[in-house]
């Protein structure tokens, strides 16, 4: 197995099958790789509207 890095910040753990083909075992995203690409709304922590909150609570 080996680790394959990409310039986008993605990292894959790869192994080879018996025929020599690459098999991706796991895909990882490095911490901070998406910095500057994601924004969080100013009202992110605002209370949910009653109708939506009720749907989460099964009403």
C-alpha positions as CSV (number, residue, x, y, z in Angstrom):
1,X,0.0,0.0,0.0
2,X,1.0,3.6,-0.6
3,X,-0.4,7.1,-0.2
4,X,-1.1,9.1,-3.4
5,X,-1.3,12.9,-3.0
6,X,-3.1,15.3,-5.3
7,X,-2.5,19.1,-5.6
8,X,-6.2,19.7,-4.6
9,X,-5.5,18.4,-1.1
10,X,-7.0,15.0,-1.6
11,X,-5.0,12.0,-0.5
12,X,-5.8,8.3,-1.3
13,X,-4.5,5.2,0.3
14,X,-3.9,2.8,-2.6
15,X,-3.0,-0.9,-2.9
16,X,-2.5,-3.2,-5.9
17,X,-4.6,-6.2,-6.8
18,X,-2.9,-9.4,-8.0
19,X,-3.0,-8.2,-11.6
20,X,-1.1,-5.0,-10.7
21,X,-4.1,-2.7,-10.9
22,X,-4.5,0.1,-8.4
23,X,-7.3,-0.2,-5.9
24,X,-8.3,2.9,-3.8
25,X,-8.6,1.7,-0.2
26,X,-9.6,5.0,1.3
27,X,-9.9,8.7,0.2
28,X,-8.9,11.3,2.6
29,X,-9.2,15.1,2.6
30,X,-6.4,16.9,4.4
31,X,-7.4,19.3,7.2
32,X,-7.5,22.8,5.8
33,X,-7.5,21.7,2.2
34,X,-10.8,23.5,1.5
35,X,-9.9,26.7,3.3
36,X,-11.3,29.7,1.4
37,X,-13.6,27.5,-0.6
38,X,-16.4,27.2,2.0
39,X,-18.4,30.0,3.5
40,X,-20.8,29.8,6.5
41,X,-23.8,32.1,6.6
42,X,-23.8,34.8,9.3
43,X,-27.0,33.3,10.7
44,X,-25.7,29.8,10.8
45,X,-26.4,29.5,14.6
46,X,-29.8,31.3,14.4
47,X,-32.7,29.3,15.8
48,X,-34.6,27.2,13.2
49,X,-38.1,28.2,12.1
50,X,-40.8,26.4,14.2
51,X,-42.0,24.5,11.1
52,X,-38.5,23.1,10.3
53,X,-37.7,22.4,14.0
54,X,-41.0,20.5,14.3
55,X,-40.1,18.3,11.3
56,X,-36.8,17.3,13.1
57,X,-38.7,16.6,16.2
58,X,-41.4,14.5,14.4
59,X,-44.3,16.9,14.7
